[in-house]
Structure formats: structure tokens, C-alpha cells
Amino acid sequence: MIDMGNQVQVAGQYDLMKGNQLVTALAFNYDRKESEMIFYDETMIQEKIETLKLENWTYFNINSRS
């Protein structure tokens, strides 16, 4: 785990280097809301489909035991 603390002040894509060798690429969002994980539940998905009047759309519930 790499703890960046508050060292990254600008959103963007960065390369993590060890000497001249690329270790990995990293991306940072300055506004943490961009990284916030919010998920729709089944009801919310169905409501969105109806509100947007989407056609030819199928919703599969992978947790259903049918």
C-alpha cells in the first residue's frame, strides 16, 4: 500500500517510477466526490429505465435464485 498523504494536490495521471523504471500508473481525482462509490438498487434501476423511457432493455438480478 502506498500512502500519498496530502502530497498530490492536482488531479491527473501520474507514473510511479523507481529510478528510470516505470512501476505503475496512478490516477488521482482532486474532488473526492468523483471517486465516491454510489450504487443503484433494483428499484432505482427500474425507475431510471421507466423515467428515461428506455426500450429494448433487460435487467438481470444476479442474486435471484430462479
Buried (B, 14 or more C-beta within 10 A) or exposed (E): EEEEEEEEEEEEEEEEEEEEEEEEEEEBEEEEEEEEEEEEEEEEBEEEBEEEEEEEEEEEEEEEEE
